[in-house]
């Protein structure tokens, strides 16, 4: 975490008062959040609500990575963007919205598709990584980089009425990684929204849950759902918890110290 020694102002104490009232957070927990840095990969349907909740919660630095620009079809669900943001870089649009939500935090826009050394560099700056991308190659690349650097990863996905998310933590010896759950030889996407569609509130639910787990990790709270893939059918509001274990032969995480 970044160094953060200054006291909160009266404005900050008031802003975060409902957090500070929680025994699990308190003033010291809020200081942890203010000192933390989170990387969000993808500023679309999942990244939008996740970033907005993390900004309002007072996470000190948000790194936003996305190479795309805002299109009209995005506005049905990507709530961090506005109509007057059409044609702008998504990270620039999101930065403006988050500044309006909480000017006390730092937002770093990364207008690129993170890969190779740029991915490694961005993850090195983060305490937690949120994978809000929409394709398997990116997810596997982020997973490999997170486990190589020992950074917790919160992964989400949503299409049609079906959402899922999982948490992976290389700091925990028994934590599986994304590769233990999904093989790299599968399809290259979940089924793009442009082809199959997506119910707008679904991405809000999954993105908010990603933000919640990221905050819990930063606060060292118990109950992080490692080894679980949580799957939601929003048509019926049915949740399924699918348990999975670390693959002892996984090429990504089996050889970690």
Phi, psi and omega in degrees: 000151179288155179293134179212097186247344185288152178285155175289144173285167176300323179297317180293320178299322178288317181302316185259017187300325182287335170286314185297332178291340181281132179300327182286347181245283181066184182292322180291321176296320178294326175295322176300316180296318181295334181269356189267161176229132180235134174261127175248117180264106182105116180249049178256225185297319180278316182296330182298300181293325179300312181296320182293320178289322179292323177294313181293333179283347175094023173295126193297324181221128174243123173260121184250121183243123176190137181264353188273167173250161182284127177243161183301323181293341179288332193289346178294337186216339185270083197286352177283345182259155182238165181301323181282003176267359182305131181090344178281159170299139180300322181292327178289317177299314180295320180301318180294318180295316182292327176296325177289330178284313184211097180286355182278349182258169177251129178244125182249109180278131177240093186277067181201160171274108185294129176198158178059227185294327179294325177293314179300316181296317181294317181294326179298334181275353188254151172270329177218147179241133173252120175267105179245027180279179185232023180211150185292321178303317178295317181298318180292322178296317178296318179300314180299316182292322179295317181287331176293329183254002177069037182252130178300145184230131175244117187249138179225158177205151180202135174203146185055243177247014187246126178232160178205155171206159181207157180241136179231134184224100182296347177286342180260125187299330184264005182282125171288172175244177182299326180292332176294334184265316183234124178290151181281355182267008181280193178295163184272358177205169178283349197110097188298148179303327181296337180263315188253344182080168177206136179286122192307311183295340182301315182293331176295319180294310183292317179297321178294323178291325174299316178298319181298315180293324178297317178296318179299320178296314181296329182270001182057038179280149175285172174087017175292125189278067178287145179073021178230134168254114182264121188242129182244129167255103187287345176295327182242353186062028177273129174255137172238134175255110181259115182274143176213156184245165176295132177280116182295347179249012181299129180290347181266313191243352186292331186263008182293156180292000000 
